[in-house]
């Protein structure tokens, strides 16, 4: 039996089956059988199913938001935003599929050049707990639009959200087997990864991403799309300290720091200007309202996803203190709240060698540097490369930063957590495998097939070298 509980209260939220390897194999088999017909279904029919799903999401928006809030602990206002993003993803994915994975033909010599895109087959989708609806939704919708079938395993922390999402998808007119749900923990996930799949779409930790790379290393036919975490830098360099601090605080502490794009490292100029920014961030963080998902007035953020997650984060903070980090905003007790809650923590690590590790919690490390070149070097001093941000009123500094920082999402005077669903989202290094999601999910959900076609048999002897001079036609024999 699999259960989920509210991290704010410990109350039971959902319980249901936990699927074993045989159940996973049956789900993959159903997806395999459904693939041939679904992949040949007219694109407009697939689009109609996805628009039907968007309609189901709208009808169930309130219930789904409450489920997300109760399982993750995030405030219900933020859960409503997540459901709205899920609905919006459908039309964005339809546009992206047409633009990046559509059909194209053009005259070429005695025939025409044709570009088609074909689905891979059965896609395994592993969902995370921090955005248990939005993030797997961003894999599943493009995959089904492209003609793939999918087997979806939600995080074991948020099975109720996954169950609701799968039910809404299945109620949208999808044929049997096109979308299957399997529930469970590590064993269920391992069975799905090892199964007869053609794609593995994962959002989660860098450590798990490494294991997935290893698990698919000898299976080159399995398309692997990884959207992983980040030890993300934000450089706050000049401008009004209060305005800069609001951007930094939003970057670091939204969703209790449980976004892969949250800022983990604040880089400021050494001296009075940097000190003003640090103090202003600490003042904002200390005033943030922390509470349960349904608290009144509405909290800024809620607990971490579990007591265990919060305890790991507190241990990481204590380890940094043992290395010599200096407290700017220390660990503090939140009396009357579950141990899953954690207030913002700020630590000055200037001059200290610290682990290059993502702390998935409201913890911000501060580093002071002598000049802007040192700031860029500090920003790039990580194996990760998901998001980065610059707070500055100097366009010349922005141009230098944008040209030199290593990250897939690079923002200027906006939080690092800001990203458009109509653009790619993903990173490099330990943050991904160069297959960004969001608008570019269409790229990994189908593969291109280029054809050179003629409606009648054409004598091409003139193109055989040494027989007679070849015709010179644009685009023909360019890659012979």
C-alpha positions as CSV (number, residue, x, y, z in Angstrom):
1,X,0.0,0.0,0.0
2,X,1.2,3.5,-0.9
3,X,0.2,6.5,1.1
4,X,0.9,10.3,1.1
5,X,0.6,12.6,4.0
6,X,0.4,16.4,4.3
7,X,3.8,17.6,5.5
8,X,2.2,20.5,7.4
9,X,0.0,18.2,9.6
10,X,0.9,14.6,9.0
11,X,-2.7,13.9,8.0
12,X,-3.3,11.1,5.4
13,X,-4.0,12.6,2.0
14,X,-4.1,9.6,-0.4
15,X,-3.6,5.8,-0.3
16,X,-3.6,3.2,-3.0
17,X,-1.8,0.4,-4.6
18,X,1.9,0.1,-5.1
19,X,2.8,-1.6,-8.4
20,X,5.3,-4.4,-8.6
21,X,7.4,-5.4,-11.5
22,X,4.7,-7.5,-13.1
23,X,2.2,-4.6,-13.0
24,X,4.8,-2.3,-14.6
25,X,5.5,-4.9,-17.3
26,X,1.7,-5.1,-18.0
27,X,1.5,-1.3,-18.3
28,X,4.4,-1.2,-20.7
29,X,2.9,-4.0,-22.7
30,X,-0.4,-2.1,-23.0
31,X,1.5,1.0,-24.1
32,X,3.3,-1.0,-26.7
33,X,0.1,-2.5,-28.1
34,X,-1.5,0.9,-28.3
35,X,1.4,2.6,-30.0
36,X,0.9,1.4,-33.5
37,X,-2.7,2.7,-33.8
38,X,-2.1,5.9,-31.8
39,X,1.0,6.8,-33.8
40,X,-1.0,6.5,-37.0
41,X,-3.9,8.6,-35.6
42,X,-4.4,11.9,-37.4
43,X,-2.6,14.7,-35.7
44,X,-5.9,16.7,-35.4
45,X,-7.4,13.8,-33.4
46,X,-4.4,13.8,-31.0
47,X,-4.8,17.6,-30.7
48,X,-8.5,17.2,-29.9
49,X,-7.7,14.8,-27.1
50,X,-5.2,17.1,-25.6
51,X,-7.6,20.0,-25.8
52,X,-10.2,17.8,-24.2
53,X,-7.7,17.2,-21.4
54,X,-7.2,20.9,-20.9
55,X,-11.0,21.2,-20.5
56,X,-11.0,18.5,-17.9
57,X,-8.2,20.3,-16.0
58,X,-10.3,23.5,-16.0
59,X,-13.3,21.6,-14.6
60,X,-11.2,20.0,-11.9
61,X,-8.9,22.9,-11.2
62,X,-10.0,23.6,-7.6
63,X,-9.8,19.9,-6.5
64,X,-6.5,19.4,-8.2
65,X,-5.0,22.5,-6.7
66,X,-6.1,21.3,-3.2
67,X,-4.5,17.9,-3.8
68,X,-1.2,19.5,-4.9
69,X,-1.2,21.8,-1.9
70,X,-2.0,19.0,0.6
71,X,0.6,16.6,-0.8
72,X,3.4,19.1,-1.3
73,X,2.6,21.6,1.5
74,X,2.8,24.5,-0.9
75,X,0.2,27.3,-0.4
76,X,-3.0,26.8,-2.3
77,X,-2.4,30.1,-4.2
78,X,0.8,28.6,-5.7
79,X,-1.0,25.2,-6.4
80,X,-3.6,27.1,-8.4
81,X,-0.8,28.7,-10.4
82,X,0.6,25.2,-11.1
83,X,-2.8,24.0,-12.4
84,X,-3.1,27.1,-14.6
85,X,0.4,26.3,-16.1
86,X,-0.8,22.7,-16.8
87,X,-3.8,24.1,-18.8
88,X,-1.7,26.6,-20.7
89,X,0.9,23.9,-21.6
90,X,-1.6,22.2,-24.0
91,X,-1.8,25.1,-26.5
92,X,1.9,25.9,-26.1
93,X,2.7,22.3,-26.9
94,X,0.5,22.3,-29.9
95,X,2.3,25.4,-31.3
96,X,5.7,23.9,-30.5
97,X,4.9,20.6,-32.2
98,X,3.9,22.5,-35.4
99,X,7.0,24.7,-35.3
100,X,9.7,22.3,-34.3
101,X,8.3,18.8,-35.3
102,X,5.9,19.5,-38.1
103,X,5.7,18.5,-41.8
104,X,7.5,20.4,-44.5
105,X,8.0,19.9,-48.2
106,X,9.7,21.9,-51.0
107,X,10.4,21.3,-54.7
108,X,13.8,19.8,-55.4
109,X,14.9,18.9,-58.9
110,X,12.6,16.2,-60.4
111,X,10.9,15.6,-57.0
112,X,10.6,17.2,-53.7
113,X,12.4,17.2,-50.3
114,X,10.1,16.2,-47.5
115,X,10.6,16.5,-43.7
116,X,8.5,14.4,-41.4
117,X,8.8,13.6,-37.7
118,X,8.0,10.2,-36.1
119,X,7.3,9.3,-32.5
120,X,9.8,7.1,-30.7
121,X,7.4,4.6,-29.1
122,X,6.7,4.0,-25.4
123,X,7.9,6.9,-23.2
124,X,8.5,6.4,-19.5
125,X,7.8,9.6,-17.5
126,X,9.1,9.9,-14.0
127,X,7.6,12.8,-12.1
128,X,9.0,14.9,-9.3
129,X,7.3,16.0,-6.1
130,X,7.9,19.8,-6.1
131,X,5.7,20.4,-9.2
132,X,3.9,17.0,-9.3
133,X,1.4,18.2,-12.0
134,X,3.2,20.8,-14.1
135,X,6.5,19.1,-14.6
136,X,5.3,15.6,-15.8
137,X,2.6,17.3,-17.7
138,X,5.3,19.1,-19.7
139,X,6.6,15.7,-20.8
140,X,3.4,13.8,-21.3
141,X,1.5,16.3,-23.4
142,X,4.2,16.8,-26.1
143,X,4.9,13.0,-26.1
144,X,1.2,12.1,-26.7
145,X,0.9,14.9,-29.3
146,X,3.8,13.4,-31.2
147,X,2.2,10.0,-31.3
148,X,4.0,8.3,-28.5
149,X,2.3,6.3,-25.7
150,X,3.4,6.9,-22.1
151,X,3.7,5.1,-18.8
152,X,3.7,7.6,-16.0
153,X,5.2,7.1,-12.5
154,X,4.6,10.0,-10.1
155,X,6.8,10.7,-7.2
156,X,6.0,8.4,-4.3
157,X,5.6,11.6,-2.2
158,X,2.8,12.9,-4.4
159,X,0.8,9.8,-5.8
160,X,-2.6,11.5,-5.3
161,X,-1.7,14.3,-7.7
162,X,-0.4,11.8,-10.2
163,X,-3.6,9.7,-9.9
164,X,-5.8,12.7,-10.5
165,X,-3.8,13.9,-13.5
166,X,-3.8,10.4,-15.1
167,X,-7.6,10.1,-14.6
168,X,-8.2,13.5,-16.3
169,X,-5.9,12.4,-19.2
170,X,-7.7,9.1,-19.6
171,X,-11.1,10.9,-19.5
172,X,-10.1,13.1,-22.4
173,X,-10.8,10.5,-25.1
174,X,-7.4,8.7,-25.1
175,X,-7.7,5.1,-26.4
176,X,-6.9,2.4,-23.9
177,X,-3.2,1.9,-23.2
178,X,-2.0,5.3,-24.6
179,X,-1.5,6.6,-21.1
180,X,-0.9,4.2,-18.2
181,X,-0.2,5.0,-14.5
182,X,2.1,3.0,-12.2
183,X,2.5,3.9,-8.6
184,X,5.3,3.1,-6.2
185,X,8.7,3.9,-4.9
186,X,12.2,3.0,-6.0
187,X,11.4,-0.6,-7.0
188,X,8.6,0.5,-9.2
189,X,10.8,3.1,-10.9
190,X,13.6,0.6,-11.4
191,X,11.2,-1.8,-13.1
192,X,10.0,0.9,-15.4
193,X,13.5,2.1,-16.3
194,X,14.5,-1.5,-17.1
195,X,11.5,-2.3,-19.2
196,X,10.9,-2.3,-22.9
197,X,10.7,1.5,-23.3
198,X,11.9,3.8,-26.1
199,X,12.2,7.0,-24.1
200,X,12.9,8.0,-20.5
201,X,11.8,11.5,-19.5
202,X,12.8,12.5,-16.0
203,X,12.7,15.6,-13.8
204,X,14.5,15.4,-10.5
205,X,17.9,15.3,-8.8
206,X,21.3,15.2,-10.4
207,X,22.2,12.1,-8.5
208,X,19.2,10.2,-9.9
209,X,20.1,11.6,-13.4
210,X,23.5,10.1,-13.1
211,X,21.9,6.7,-12.3
212,X,19.6,7.0,-15.3
213,X,22.5,7.8,-17.7
214,X,24.2,4.6,-16.4
215,X,21.1,2.6,-16.8
216,X,20.6,3.5,-20.4
217,X,24.2,3.7,-21.5
218,X,24.0,0.3,-23.3
219,X,20.5,1.1,-24.8
220,X,21.2,3.7,-27.5
221,X,17.6,3.5,-28.8
222,X,16.2,4.9,-25.5
223,X,15.9,8.7,-25.8
224,X,16.9,10.2,-22.5
225,X,15.7,13.7,-21.5
226,X,16.9,14.9,-18.1
227,X,15.8,18.1,-16.4
228,X,17.9,18.1,-13.2
229,X,18.7,20.5,-10.3
230,X,21.2,23.3,-10.0
231,X,23.5,25.1,-7.6
232,X,22.3,28.3,-9.2
233,X,24.1,31.7,-8.8
234,X,22.5,35.1,-8.7
235,X,24.9,38.1,-8.9
236,X,23.4,41.2,-7.3
237,X,25.8,44.0,-8.3
238,X,24.3,47.5,-8.2
239,X,21.0,49.5,-8.1
240,X,18.6,50.0,-5.3
241,X,19.4,47.6,-2.5
242,X,15.8,47.0,-1.6
243,X,14.7,46.3,-5.2
244,X,17.7,44.0,-5.7
245,X,16.9,42.2,-2.5
246,X,13.3,41.5,-3.5
247,X,14.6,39.7,-6.7
248,X,17.1,37.7,-4.7
249,X,14.6,36.7,-2.0
250,X,12.1,35.5,-4.6
251,X,14.9,33.6,-6.3
252,X,16.1,31.9,-3.2
253,X,13.0,31.2,-1.0
254,X,9.9,30.8,-3.2
255,X,8.4,27.3,-2.8
256,X,10.5,26.9,0.3
257,X,13.5,26.7,-2.0
258,X,12.1,23.6,-3.7
259,X,12.5,24.7,-7.3
260,X,15.3,23.4,-9.4
261,X,15.8,27.0,-10.6
262,X,16.0,28.6,-7.1
263,X,19.1,30.6,-6.4
264,X,21.4,28.8,-4.0
265,X,24.4,31.2,-4.2
266,X,24.3,35.0,-3.9
267,X,27.4,36.8,-5.2
268,X,27.8,40.4,-4.3
269,X,30.6,43.0,-4.5
270,X,32.9,43.2,-1.4
271,X,32.2,46.3,0.5
272,X,29.4,48.6,1.5
273,X,27.2,48.1,-1.6
274,X,27.3,44.3,-1.2
275,X,26.6,44.5,2.5
276,X,23.5,46.7,1.9
277,X,22.1,44.1,-0.5
278,X,22.8,41.2,2.0
279,X,21.2,43.0,4.9
280,X,18.1,43.9,2.7
281,X,17.7,40.2,1.6
282,X,17.9,39.1,5.2
283,X,15.3,41.6,6.3
284,X,12.9,40.4,3.6
285,X,13.5,36.7,4.4
286,X,13.0,37.3,8.1
287,X,9.5,38.8,7.4
288,X,8.3,36.0,5.1
289,X,5.1,34.4,6.4
290,X,5.4,30.6,6.7
291,X,2.4,28.4,7.2
292,X,0.2,25.5,6.1
293,X,-1.2,25.3,2.6
294,X,-4.6,26.7,3.7
295,X,-3.5,29.2,6.4
296,X,-5.1,32.6,6.6
297,X,-3.6,35.0,5.8
298,X,-1.9,33.3,3.0
299,X,1.7,32.2,3.6
300,X,4.7,33.0,1.4
301,X,5.7,29.4,1.5
302,X,4.9,26.2,3.3
303,X,7.0,23.2,4.6
304,X,9.4,21.1,2.8
305,X,7.9,18.0,1.3
306,X,8.6,15.9,4.4
307,X,10.2,16.0,7.8
308,X,13.0,13.9,6.4
309,X,13.7,16.4,3.7
310,X,13.9,19.2,6.2
311,X,16.2,17.3,8.5
312,X,18.6,16.6,5.6
313,X,18.6,20.4,4.8
314,X,19.3,21.3,8.4
315,X,22.2,18.8,8.4
316,X,23.6,20.4,5.3
317,X,23.5,23.8,7.1
318,X,25.3,22.4,10.1
319,X,27.9,20.9,7.8
320,X,28.6,24.3,6.2
321,X,28.8,25.9,9.7
322,X,31.4,23.3,10.6
323,X,33.5,24.3,7.6
324,X,33.5,27.9,8.8
325,X,30.4,29.5,7.3
326,X,29.2,32.5,9.1
327,X,25.5,33.0,10.0
328,X,23.7,35.9,8.5
329,X,20.2,34.4,9.1
330,X,20.6,31.4,11.3
331,X,18.6,28.2,11.7
332,X,15.7,28.9,14.0
333,X,12.8,26.9,15.5
334,X,9.3,27.6,14.2
335,X,7.3,26.9,17.3
336,X,4.0,25.3,16.8
337,X,4.7,24.1,13.3
338,X,5.7,20.6,12.0
339,X,9.5,19.8,11.8
340,X,8.9,19.8,8.0
341,X,8.8,23.6,8.1
342,X,12.1,25.5,7.7
343,X,12.7,29.2,7.9
344,X,15.1,30.9,5.4
345,X,18.8,30.5,6.2
346,X,21.6,32.7,4.9
347,X,25.3,31.8,5.4
348,X,28.4,33.8,4.4
349,X,30.9,31.4,2.8
350,X,33.3,34.0,1.5
351,X,36.8,32.5,1.5
352,X,35.6,29.0,2.4
353,X,35.8,25.9,0.2
354,X,32.3,24.4,0.3
355,X,30.7,21.4,-1.5
356,X,29.2,22.1,-4.9
357,X,25.9,20.7,-3.9
358,X,22.3,21.7,-4.4
359,X,20.5,22.2,-1.0
360,X,16.9,21.8,-2.0
361,X,15.6,24.1,0.8
362,X,15.4,27.8,1.7
363,X,19.2,28.1,2.2
364,X,21.2,30.8,0.5
365,X,25.0,30.9,0.5
366,X,26.7,34.3,0.1
367,X,30.0,35.0,-1.5
368,X,31.7,38.4,-1.7
369,X,34.1,39.2,-4.6
370,X,36.4,41.9,-5.6
371,X,35.2,42.7,-9.2
372,X,32.8,41.7,-11.9
373,X,35.2,39.2,-13.5
374,X,35.5,37.5,-10.2
375,X,31.7,37.5,-9.9
376,X,31.3,35.7,-13.3
377,X,34.1,33.2,-12.3
378,X,32.3,32.5,-9.0
379,X,29.0,32.0,-10.8
380,X,30.6,29.5,-13.1
381,X,32.4,27.6,-10.3
382,X,30.0,24.7,-10.4
383,X,29.4,21.5,-12.2
384,X,25.7,22.5,-12.6
385,X,24.3,24.8,-15.3
386,X,20.6,25.3,-14.9
387,X,19.8,28.9,-14.1
388,X,21.7,32.1,-13.3
389,X,20.7,35.7,-12.7
390,X,22.2,39.2,-12.8
391,X,20.8,42.2,-10.9
392,X,22.3,45.3,-12.3
393,X,21.3,48.5,-14.0
394,X,24.3,48.4,-16.3
395,X,23.5,47.0,-19.8
396,X,27.2,46.5,-20.5
397,X,27.5,44.2,-17.4
398,X,24.5,42.3,-18.6
399,X,26.0,41.7,-22.0
400,X,29.2,40.4,-20.4
401,X,27.3,38.2,-18.0
402,X,25.0,36.8,-20.7
403,X,27.9,36.0,-22.9
404,X,30.0,34.2,-20.3
405,X,27.9,32.6,-17.7
406,X,27.2,28.8,-18.2
407,X,23.5,28.1,-17.7
408,X,20.5,27.2,-19.8
409,X,18.3,29.9,-18.2
410,X,19.9,33.3,-17.7
411,X,17.8,36.2,-16.4
412,X,18.5,39.9,-16.0
413,X,16.7,41.9,-13.2
414,X,14.2,39.0,-12.8
415,X,14.2,36.1,-10.4
416,X,16.2,33.0,-11.4
417,X,12.9,31.1,-11.1
418,X,11.2,33.0,-13.9
419,X,10.9,31.1,-17.1
420,X,8.5,31.2,-20.1
421,X,6.7,28.1,-21.2
422,X,7.0,29.3,-24.7
423,X,10.8,29.0,-24.5
424,X,13.2,26.1,-23.7
425,X,13.9,25.2,-20.1
426,X,16.9,23.1,-19.2
427,X,20.6,23.1,-18.3
428,X,23.9,21.6,-19.0
429,X,26.6,19.8,-17.0
430,X,25.1,18.2,-13.9
431,X,21.8,20.0,-14.6
432,X,20.7,18.0,-17.7
433,X,21.8,16.4,-20.9
434,X,21.3,19.2,-23.5
435,X,17.6,18.2,-24.1
436,X,15.7,21.2,-22.6
437,X,12.0,20.8,-21.9
438,X,9.2,23.4,-22.1
439,X,8.9,24.6,-25.7
440,X,11.7,22.4,-26.8
441,X,10.1,19.2,-25.5
442,X,8.8,18.6,-29.0
443,X,12.5,18.0,-30.0
444,X,12.9,14.9,-27.9
445,X,9.4,13.5,-28.4
446,X,9.9,12.8,-32.1
447,X,12.8,12.2,-34.5
448,X,13.2,13.8,-38.0
449,X,13.0,11.8,-41.1
450,X,14.2,13.5,-44.3
451,X,13.1,12.2,-47.7
452,X,13.8,12.9,-51.3
453,X,10.8,11.9,-53.3
454,X,9.5,11.7,-56.9
455,X,6.1,10.6,-57.9
456,X,7.4,8.7,-60.9
457,X,10.5,6.7,-61.6
458,X,13.1,9.2,-62.9
459,X,16.3,8.4,-64.8
460,X,19.1,9.5,-62.5
461,X,22.0,8.2,-64.7
462,X,23.1,11.8,-65.3
463,X,23.9,12.0,-61.6
464,X,26.2,8.9,-61.6
465,X,29.8,10.2,-61.4
466,X,31.9,9.2,-64.4
467,X,28.9,8.3,-66.6
468,X,28.1,11.9,-67.6
469,X,28.3,15.3,-66.0
470,X,26.1,15.6,-63.0
471,X,23.3,18.1,-62.9
472,X,24.0,21.0,-60.6
473,X,20.8,21.5,-58.6
474,X,20.5,23.3,-55.3
475,X,20.3,20.8,-52.4
476,X,21.0,17.7,-54.5
477,X,24.1,15.5,-53.8
478,X,25.3,18.0,-51.2
479,X,26.1,15.2,-48.8
480,X,26.9,12.3,-51.2
